[in-house]
Structure formats: structure tokens, C-alpha cells
Amino acid sequence: MSVIASTFFIGFGGGVVYPILPNLGTVLGFSPFLVGLILSANRFSRLLTNAPAGSLVDRFGTRKPFVIGMYVQGISTFGHVVAMIAPLPEAWFLGARLLWGVGSALVFATAYTIADDISDGKSRGSNMGLIRGGVLFGFPTGVVLGGIVSELSGDIVAFGVATVFAFLASVIAHQTVPETHVEGEVNQLVKPWEIKMDLPAVTIGLVNFAVLFVYIGALFATLVLFLNQNQLSAFGFDAQGSSGIFMGFTVFAAGLSMYLGGSISDQAQSRVPILLLFLGVLSTGFLLFAIADSALLLAIACVCIGLGQGGTSGPLMALLGDLVAESEMGRAVGTNNVFGDIGGASGPIVAVPTVEFVGFWPVYTFCAALPVAAALVLLVGVRRETGHFLPSTRS
């Protein structure tokens, strides 16, 4: 519960800043490319630190990296406040996002490893869903609050609120998170530069790439622009405030389906069918998004996208835990996060400029096709690793 609580509040802090960042072009005059770069900066820094973070977890344990990562994210959140009042705001925003990525690499590598350490095949999906849901239930609350507070009280106040909750998460982690992973001298043989690149880690990582490319990378980076162009709003707010509300619909649905998907996969004969189902829901959501011409249809599309993304998270990480040894889970999670961050980082850089040239419909149609391709990759990878398209959860 301490891990869930701390990830909830760090997710809350991260959610507050997200409705504001895509609108920096309007607020501070940044170019679309620079806005995309700022949105992706944390993903790029995590690309360099995910694998070492996983190796450090397998070598030294979970508690210290988790707590340090929380405090690093708190400091980086405060950097957004400084960026609004200091010279060269673009440099401060980039620096803050890069630092956030380092902290989050440590947090995610440890959180999933803790969940795997305390799980078996009958509970792994539920526990993975709960850990990820801790961030995601905090995130939609923060997203909604960030959009509303920034509109009513200004961006600096919103960033200040995010900072308070990020440091609250750090204190909770420091006081309550236990050690679960170190088991004698065997862990000391793991080197920080060791990267796990076997078939299970790469297969799960490629699926994670596709999901985060379309979800965090493309949808979140372009939603406020889509609302602006199509004159859609929620509850009378402008595009920035409305984007926070629609993001909230999406991420709240994801938080609900994370535990549901993981729990169902624990009880099922195989985790693969539930993964295919939710990848299909994710694809359907983007098809609806591409044709959305009303706030109601847009809200339904957001819910479908959230359900699809969230529903894959628990079973996907549980399947990774099923296929790798417990002593290697930290490195496997690090590899998975590398692929996810490539997707999350490249999404805004590709999507934001592309919609300027070709419009939203082609971008969202491509996003609908990518989860289908991920489903095919999953089936091929699992078949080659286990000899079955639908390997048993129990085995």
C-alpha cells in the first residue's frame, strides 16, 4: 500500500503539469517542435537511465532507488515553477523534464519489481495493475486539476500545486517503502550496464512501445490542438481546461481497467486473450477519435482509449513476470521501459508537427493501426518463446 500511495501522489503531481505543457506555444511563444521536444525530454533521459536503473535494482534492491527517484521527481517538478519566472524558460523546462525522466526511471523499475517480488502467478496481474493504477488514478486527478487551476489561477500556481504533491509522495516513500529484492551476494554480480535483450523482454517492450506511442506520445500531445481546431469543449472551459478534463476521462478509464485486466488475466487460462481484447479496444478508440465531431463522441473515444491502454498494462507486465526469472525482473522492467519511452518520446515529436501538415485524421488512423500491429508482434513472440500462442498463466 505504501508503494501505491506514493505512486498515486507522484502521478498526481505529474498530471497537474500535463495540460499546460502542450499549450506552451500559446503561453510563451514556443515553436511546435520545441513544445514536442519539451514534452518528450523526460522520455529521452529515461532512455539512458532505464536499463541502468533496472540493473541497480537487481544489484542493490528496491528501497533506495525508489526513494531517490521520488525526491528527484519532486525537485524536477519545482523546476517548472522556476521556468515560468526565470530567463531562458525553454532551458529550464527542458532541464526539468530531463531530470523528471531520471527520477521516474528509478521509480518505475523499482515499483514493478516490488510487485513481482510479492506475487505469484495467481496474483501477479492484479498487483501489477494496482502499482500502475497508483500512478494512473493520481494522474487523471492531477490532469483535471491542472487544467482548471491553470485557467483560474495561472500556470505558476498549478506548477506549485504539482510540486507540493510530488514532495508529499517523496516523504511517504521515504517513511514507508520496504526492501523486497536483495537476496545475498548473488545480486552483487549484476553490473549497472547489463541490459536484458532476450525474446520475452523485447516482445513485451515492442507492445509497450506501440501503446505509449499512440497514448502518451500522440494523443496527449495533440489533444489541446485538436480541441482548438474543432471548437470542442467540456463544461464551458477553453481548449486548455477542456483538454485536462478529456485527458481525465481517458486516464481514469485506464486506471479502472488496469486492475480489471490484471485480475482477469490471473484467473484466465492465459494472459494473451485479454491483452488482444484491450489492444482492440485501444484501436477502436482511435478510430472514433479520428471521426469525432462532438464532445460526446470525443468523450466516448477517450474512454475507449483509456480502457484499452489501461487494460493492457497489468496483463502485459504480469506476462513479463511469468516469462523471466525473479532475479532478472529489474533488468527486464528496465528494457520494457526503454521501449516504452522510445514510443512516448517519439510520439510528440512526430505527431505535433505532422498534424500541422496532414491534419488529425491521418495521424489518428495510423494510431488505430499500431495496436493491431502490436498484437501480431505479441502472438509471434510468445509463440517462439513458449511454443504456444496462448501459454498458460499457471505455467
C-alpha positions as CSV (number, residue, x, y, z in Angstrom):
1,M,0.0,0.0,0.0
2,S,2.9,2.4,0.7
3,V,4.1,2.0,-2.9
4,I,0.6,2.6,-4.3
5,A,0.2,5.7,-2.1
6,S,3.5,7.2,-3.1
7,T,3.0,6.5,-6.8
8,F,-0.5,8.0,-6.6
9,F,0.8,11.3,-5.3
10,I,3.7,11.4,-7.7
11,G,1.2,10.6,-10.5
12,F,-1.0,13.5,-9.3
13,G,2.0,15.9,-9.4
14,G,2.8,14.7,-12.9
15,G,-0.8,15.1,-14.1
16,V,-1.1,18.7,-13.0
17,V,1.6,19.9,-15.4
18,Y,0.5,17.9,-18.5
19,P,-2.5,20.1,-19.7
20,I,-0.2,23.2,-19.5
21,L,2.9,21.9,-21.4
22,P,1.2,21.3,-24.8
23,N,0.0,24.9,-24.8
24,L,3.4,26.5,-24.2
25,G,3.4,27.7,-27.8
26,T,0.5,30.0,-27.0
27,V,1.7,30.9,-23.5
28,L,5.4,31.5,-24.2
29,G,5.6,31.6,-27.9
30,F,7.5,28.3,-28.3
31,S,7.5,26.6,-31.7
32,P,5.6,23.3,-32.2
33,F,8.9,21.4,-32.5
34,L,10.1,22.9,-29.2
35,V,6.9,22.0,-27.5
36,G,7.2,18.5,-28.7
37,L,10.8,18.3,-27.5
38,I,9.9,19.5,-24.0
39,L,7.0,17.0,-23.8
40,S,9.4,14.2,-24.9
41,A,12.5,15.3,-22.9
42,N,11.7,13.1,-19.9
43,R,11.4,10.1,-22.2
44,F,14.8,10.8,-23.7
45,S,16.5,10.9,-20.4
46,R,14.8,7.8,-19.3
47,L,16.1,6.0,-22.4
48,L,19.6,6.5,-21.0
49,T,18.7,5.6,-17.4
50,N,16.0,2.8,-17.6
51,A,18.4,0.0,-18.2
52,P,20.9,1.0,-15.6
53,A,18.1,1.6,-13.1
54,G,16.9,-2.0,-13.7
55,S,20.4,-3.3,-13.2
56,L,20.8,-1.3,-10.0
57,V,17.6,-2.7,-8.6
58,D,18.7,-6.3,-9.3
59,R,22.1,-5.5,-7.6
60,F,21.2,-3.3,-4.6
61,G,17.5,-3.8,-4.1
62,T,14.3,-1.7,-4.4
63,R,14.0,0.7,-1.5
64,K,16.9,3.2,-2.1
65,P,16.4,3.6,-5.8
66,F,12.7,4.1,-5.3
67,V,13.1,6.8,-2.6
68,I,15.8,8.6,-4.5
69,G,13.7,8.6,-7.7
70,M,10.8,10.2,-5.8
71,Y,12.9,13.0,-4.5
72,V,14.4,13.6,-7.9
73,Q,10.9,14.0,-9.4
74,G,10.0,16.4,-6.7
75,I,13.0,18.6,-7.5
76,S,12.3,18.5,-11.2
77,T,8.6,19.5,-10.6
78,F,9.8,22.6,-8.8
79,G,11.9,23.4,-11.9
80,H,8.6,24.0,-13.8
81,V,7.9,26.9,-11.3
82,V,11.3,28.3,-11.9
83,A,10.9,28.1,-15.7
84,M,7.9,30.4,-15.6
85,I,9.8,33.3,-13.9
86,A,13.4,32.8,-14.9
87,P,15.2,33.9,-18.1
88,L,15.5,31.3,-20.9
89,P,12.4,29.4,-19.8
90,E,12.9,26.8,-22.6
91,A,16.1,25.7,-21.0
92,W,14.5,25.4,-17.6
93,F,11.6,23.4,-19.0
94,L,13.9,21.1,-20.8
95,G,16.1,20.6,-17.8
96,A,13.2,19.9,-15.5
97,R,11.7,17.3,-17.9
98,L,15.1,15.6,-18.3
99,L,15.5,15.4,-14.6
100,W,12.0,14.0,-14.2
101,G,12.9,11.2,-16.6
102,V,15.9,10.2,-14.4
103,G,13.7,10.0,-11.3
104,S,10.8,8.2,-13.0
105,A,13.2,5.6,-14.4
106,L,14.2,4.7,-10.8
107,V,10.6,4.7,-9.6
108,F,9.1,2.5,-12.3
109,A,12.0,0.0,-12.3
110,T,11.6,-0.5,-8.6
111,A,7.7,-0.3,-8.3
112,Y,7.1,-3.1,-10.8
113,T,9.9,-5.2,-9.3
114,I,8.4,-4.9,-5.9
115,A,5.0,-6.0,-7.3
116,D,6.7,-9.0,-8.9
117,D,8.6,-9.9,-5.7
118,I,5.5,-10.2,-3.7
119,S,3.4,-12.0,-6.3
120,D,2.9,-15.5,-7.8
121,G,1.1,-16.5,-10.9
122,K,-2.3,-16.1,-9.3
123,S,-1.8,-12.5,-8.1
124,R,0.8,-11.0,-10.4
125,G,-1.6,-9.4,-12.8
126,S,-3.7,-7.8,-10.0
127,N,-0.6,-6.5,-8.3
128,M,0.9,-5.1,-11.5
129,G,-2.4,-3.4,-12.2
130,L,-2.5,-1.9,-8.7
131,I,1.0,-0.5,-9.0
132,R,0.4,1.1,-12.4
133,G,-3.0,2.2,-11.3
134,G,-1.5,4.1,-8.3
135,V,0.1,6.4,-10.8
136,L,-2.9,6.5,-13.1
137,F,-5.5,7.2,-10.5
138,G,-3.4,10.1,-9.3
139,F,-2.7,11.3,-12.9
140,P,-6.3,12.0,-14.0
141,T,-7.0,13.9,-10.8
142,G,-3.9,15.9,-11.4
143,V,-4.7,16.4,-15.1
144,V,-8.2,17.8,-14.3
145,L,-6.9,19.9,-11.5
146,G,-4.0,21.2,-13.6
147,G,-6.3,22.3,-16.4
148,I,-8.7,24.0,-14.1
149,V,-6.2,25.6,-11.7
150,S,-4.1,26.9,-14.6
151,E,-7.2,28.6,-16.2
152,L,-8.5,30.0,-12.9
153,S,-5.2,30.9,-11.1
154,G,-2.5,30.7,-13.6
155,D,0.2,28.3,-14.7
156,I,2.6,29.2,-11.8
157,V,0.1,28.2,-9.2
158,A,-0.7,25.0,-11.0
159,F,3.0,24.1,-11.1
160,G,3.3,24.9,-7.4
161,V,0.5,22.5,-6.6
162,A,2.2,19.8,-8.5
163,T,5.4,20.4,-6.6
164,V,3.7,20.1,-3.2
165,F,2.2,16.7,-4.1
166,A,5.5,15.4,-5.6
167,F,7.3,16.1,-2.4
168,L,4.5,14.6,-0.4
169,A,5.0,11.4,-2.4
170,S,8.7,11.5,-1.7
171,V,8.1,11.7,2.1
172,I,5.6,8.8,2.0
173,A,8.1,6.7,0.1
174,H,11.0,7.6,2.5
175,Q,9.0,6.7,5.6
176,T,7.2,3.5,4.5
177,V,8.5,1.6,1.5
178,P,10.2,-1.7,2.5
179,E,13.0,-3.6,0.8
180,T,11.9,-6.7,-1.2
181,H,14.5,-7.7,-3.7
182,V,18.1,-8.2,-2.5
183,E,18.9,-11.8,-1.8
184,G,22.5,-12.2,-0.6
185,E,25.7,-12.0,-2.7
186,V,24.1,-13.3,-5.9
187,N,22.7,-9.8,-6.7
188,Q,26.2,-8.2,-6.3
189,L,27.2,-9.9,-9.6
190,V,24.9,-7.7,-11.6
191,K,26.6,-4.9,-13.4
192,P,24.9,-1.5,-13.8
193,W,25.4,-1.6,-17.6
194,E,23.9,-5.0,-18.0
195,I,20.8,-4.9,-20.3
196,K,18.3,-7.7,-20.8
197,M,17.5,-8.2,-24.5
198,D,16.1,-11.7,-24.7
199,L,12.9,-12.5,-26.6
200,P,10.4,-12.0,-23.8
201,A,11.8,-8.6,-22.8
202,V,11.9,-7.4,-26.4
203,T,8.5,-8.7,-27.3
204,I,6.8,-7.1,-24.3
205,G,8.8,-4.0,-24.9
206,L,7.6,-3.7,-28.5
207,V,4.0,-3.9,-27.4
208,N,4.7,-1.2,-24.8
209,F,6.3,0.9,-27.5
210,A,3.2,0.8,-29.6
211,V,0.8,1.5,-26.7
212,L,2.8,4.5,-25.3
213,F,3.5,6.0,-28.8
214,V,-0.3,6.3,-29.5
215,Y,-1.4,7.1,-26.0
216,I,1.1,9.4,-24.3
217,G,3.1,10.3,-27.4
218,A,0.3,11.1,-29.9
219,L,-3.0,11.6,-28.1
220,F,-1.9,13.7,-25.1
221,A,0.5,15.8,-27.2
222,T,-2.2,16.7,-29.8
223,L,-5.5,16.8,-27.8
224,V,-5.4,20.5,-26.9
225,L,-4.6,21.3,-30.6
226,F,-7.5,19.1,-31.7
227,L,-9.9,20.9,-29.4
228,N,-8.7,24.3,-30.6
229,Q,-9.2,23.4,-34.3
230,N,-12.6,21.7,-33.9
231,Q,-14.0,24.2,-31.4
232,L,-14.9,21.4,-28.9
233,S,-15.0,22.0,-25.2
234,A,-16.1,20.4,-21.9
235,F,-18.3,22.3,-19.3
236,G,-17.6,25.6,-21.0
237,F,-13.8,25.6,-20.5
238,D,-11.4,26.7,-23.2
239,A,-9.2,24.2,-25.1
240,Q,-6.6,24.0,-22.3
241,G,-9.0,23.5,-19.5
242,S,-11.1,21.1,-21.6
243,S,-8.1,19.1,-22.6
244,G,-7.4,18.4,-18.9
245,I,-11.0,17.1,-18.5
246,F,-10.9,14.9,-21.6
247,M,-7.5,13.6,-20.5
248,G,-9.0,12.9,-17.1
249,F,-11.7,10.8,-18.8
250,T,-9.1,8.8,-20.6
251,V,-6.7,8.2,-17.7
252,F,-9.4,7.5,-15.2
253,A,-10.8,4.8,-17.5
254,A,-7.2,3.5,-17.8
255,G,-6.8,3.4,-14.1
256,L,-10.0,1.3,-13.7
257,S,-9.2,-1.2,-16.4
258,M,-5.6,-1.7,-15.2
259,Y,-6.7,-3.7,-12.1
260,L,-9.6,-5.3,-14.0
261,G,-7.3,-6.5,-16.8
262,G,-4.7,-7.8,-14.5
263,S,-7.2,-9.6,-12.3
264,I,-9.0,-11.2,-15.2
265,S,-5.6,-12.4,-16.6
266,D,-4.8,-14.0,-13.2
267,Q,-8.0,-16.1,-13.3
268,A,-7.8,-16.9,-17.0
269,Q,-6.0,-19.9,-18.6
270,S,-3.8,-17.4,-20.5
271,R,-3.0,-13.7,-20.3
272,V,-2.8,-13.3,-24.1
273,P,-6.5,-13.2,-25.0
274,I,-7.2,-10.4,-22.5
275,L,-4.2,-8.5,-24.0
276,L,-5.6,-8.9,-27.5
277,L,-9.0,-7.7,-26.4
278,F,-7.7,-4.5,-24.8
279,L,-5.4,-3.8,-27.8
280,G,-8.5,-4.0,-30.0
281,V,-10.4,-1.6,-27.7
282,L,-7.5,0.9,-27.9
283,S,-7.5,0.7,-31.7
284,T,-11.3,1.3,-31.8
285,G,-10.9,4.3,-29.6
286,F,-8.5,6.0,-32.1
287,L,-10.9,5.2,-35.0
288,L,-13.6,7.0,-33.1
289,F,-11.2,9.9,-32.3
290,A,-10.5,10.3,-36.0
291,I,-14.1,11.0,-36.8
292,A,-15.1,12.8,-33.6
293,D,-17.2,15.8,-34.3
294,S,-18.9,16.4,-30.9
295,A,-17.9,16.5,-27.3
296,L,-19.9,13.3,-26.6
297,L,-18.2,11.2,-29.3
298,L,-14.9,12.6,-28.2
299,A,-15.6,11.6,-24.6
300,I,-16.5,8.0,-25.7
301,A,-13.3,7.8,-27.8
302,C,-11.3,8.9,-24.8
303,V,-12.9,6.3,-22.6
304,C,-12.2,3.6,-25.1
305,I,-8.6,4.6,-25.5
306,G,-8.2,4.7,-21.7
307,L,-9.8,1.3,-21.3
308,G,-7.6,-0.2,-24.0
309,Q,-4.3,1.3,-22.7
310,G,-5.0,0.5,-19.1
311,G,-6.3,-2.9,-19.7
312,T,-3.1,-3.9,-21.4
313,S,-0.8,-2.6,-18.6
314,G,-1.4,-5.2,-15.8
315,P,-1.5,-8.3,-18.0
316,L,1.5,-7.1,-20.1
317,M,3.7,-6.6,-17.0
318,A,2.4,-9.8,-15.5
319,L,3.2,-11.8,-18.6
320,L,6.8,-10.3,-18.4
321,G,7.0,-11.6,-14.9
322,D,5.7,-15.0,-16.0
323,L,8.4,-15.3,-18.6
324,V,11.6,-14.1,-16.8
325,A,13.3,-15.2,-13.6
326,E,12.6,-13.2,-10.5
327,S,16.3,-12.3,-10.1
328,E,16.2,-10.7,-13.6
329,M,13.0,-8.8,-13.2
330,G,14.6,-5.4,-12.6
331,R,16.6,-5.6,-15.8
332,A,13.5,-6.9,-17.7
333,V,11.5,-4.0,-16.5
334,G,14.3,-1.6,-17.5
335,T,14.3,-3.0,-21.0
336,N,10.5,-2.7,-21.2
337,N,10.6,0.9,-20.1
338,V,13.3,1.7,-22.7
339,F,10.9,0.6,-25.5
340,G,8.0,2.4,-23.9
341,D,9.9,5.6,-23.6
342,I,11.1,5.4,-27.2
343,G,7.4,5.3,-28.1
344,G,6.4,8.1,-25.7
345,A,9.3,10.3,-26.7
346,S,8.9,9.9,-30.5
347,G,5.2,10.3,-30.4
348,P,5.0,14.1,-29.7
349,I,8.0,14.8,-32.0
350,V,6.2,13.0,-34.8
351,A,2.6,13.8,-34.1
352,V,2.7,17.6,-33.2
353,P,4.5,18.7,-36.5
354,T,2.6,16.1,-38.6
355,V,-0.8,17.3,-37.7
356,E,0.3,20.8,-38.9
357,F,0.9,19.3,-42.4
358,V,-1.6,16.5,-42.9
359,G,-4.3,17.1,-40.3
360,F,-5.6,15.0,-37.4
361,W,-7.5,12.2,-39.3
362,P,-4.4,10.5,-40.9
363,V,-2.5,10.7,-37.6
364,Y,-5.2,9.1,-35.5
365,T,-5.9,6.5,-38.2
366,F,-2.2,5.5,-38.0
367,C,-2.6,5.3,-34.2
368,A,-5.5,2.9,-34.7
369,A,-3.4,0.6,-36.8
370,L,-0.4,0.5,-34.4
371,P,-2.1,-1.6,-31.6
372,V,-3.1,-4.2,-34.3
373,A,0.5,-4.5,-35.3
374,A,1.5,-4.8,-31.7
375,A,-1.0,-7.7,-31.3
376,L,0.7,-9.6,-34.1
377,V,4.1,-9.0,-32.6
378,L,2.9,-10.3,-29.2
379,L,1.5,-13.5,-30.8
380,V,4.7,-14.2,-32.8
381,G,7.0,-13.5,-29.8
382,V,5.0,-15.6,-27.3
383,R,4.7,-18.5,-29.8
384,R,8.5,-18.5,-30.3
385,E,9.3,-18.3,-26.6
386,T,6.8,-20.8,-25.3
387,G,5.7,-22.9,-28.2
388,H,2.1,-21.7,-27.8
389,F,0.1,-18.8,-29.0
390,L,-1.8,-18.9,-25.7
391,P,0.6,-20.0,-23.0
392,S,-0.9,-21.0,-19.7
393,T,-0.8,-18.4,-16.9
394,R,-0.1,-21.2,-14.3
395,S,3.0,-22.4,-16.2
